[in-house]
Amino acid sequence: MIIVNLDIMMAKRKMSLTELSQRIDITPANLSILKTGKAKAVRFSTLEQICQVLNCQPGDILEFRPEETDTTDETKENNQ
Amino acid sequence: MPYKTKCIITMNNTNKMQRIWVLYGLFFAVVLFCVVLFLGNIVSSEEPYRLNNLANQTGKAGLIVTDLHPTPQSRKAEEYTIDGTDNTAFITTHSFDAFISFSDKHEIYTPSIRWTVALQIFSVVAFACIFAFVVILLVSFYKAIRSGRVFNKKSLIWIRLIGILMILLSLALDTSVCIERHTARELLASTGLQVDSEFTLHYMRLLFGIVVLFMGELIHLGNDMQEEQDLTI
C-alpha cells in the first residue's frame, strides 16, 4: 500500500495544513483527506505543486509499504 | 478558477435543468391525462365495464373473465360489405369475455379464486408502490442534479425496488390471469366452449423490469466512479 508522509514533510518545513492548502489552491478538507491516507488517487499536478511548495521529491511524500498478508506469504516461501 | 470558466459551467447547468424540467412536465402531463381518461371511463360506463354493469343488473355474484380465446365456431371469418364501396371486410373474433354468475356468492371463492384475488391485490399494491417510487425517484434525481451529485445510493435503492416490483408485478398478473382462465375453463367445460388456459408471459413488462435493474447497476457503477473522483486530490 502507498503511505502518504505529507504530515512529516509539513513538520520538517514547519508549515501548517491551512498554509499549504492556500499555497497550492486546494481546500483544507481535500488536503486532510490526502494527509490521512483516505485519498484514492493523486493528480500529478497536485503532486507537483506540493513538491514545489515543500521543496521536496515525490518519494519524500509517497512511500510504498507491502501489506501484511504479502509479507507473511513471503516469509512462508523463504522458510520453505 | 477563472471567471470565464465559471460562467460556462453555470450556463451548461441551466440548459440541463431546462431539459429536465421539460421531461418532468411531460411525465406529469401524461400521468394527469391517464388519470382523467381512467376516471372518465368509470363515469361514462363505457364498453370495458359492460360486464360490470351486467353483474350489477343481475344482482348476482359472479366471475368476470376477459380476453378468453375463441371457440372453433367463432374462428370462422364473417363477411361484411363496406358501405359506399365495393370492398369486403372479413371479420374474425379472436377473443370473448365471460361473466359467470353464481347462485351463492360464497361459491365464487374457491381456493384458486382466492389465489387470484390475492395476486390481483398484490398487483394493485405493487403498481401503486411503483408509481410512488417513480415520483420519489424523480424528486431525488432533481435534488441530486441540483447538488451536483447525480449518482447516490438513495436513487439506487429506489431503482432496484422499482425493477424488482416490475418483475413481480408482471409474474403476479400473468399468474392470476392463468388461474382465472383455468377456473373459467373448468366452469365452462360443460357448455362446449373451449377456453385456452395456457400460461402467457407478457415479455415486455418483464423486460422493462430487467432493464430498470440494469440501469440500477449502471447507477451503482457511476456512484463508485463518482466517489473515486471525489477522493482524487
Interface residues (C-beta under 8 A of the other chain):
Chain A: I26 N30 L31 I33 L34 K38 A39 K40 A41 V42 R43 T46
Chain B: E227 E228 L231 T232 I233
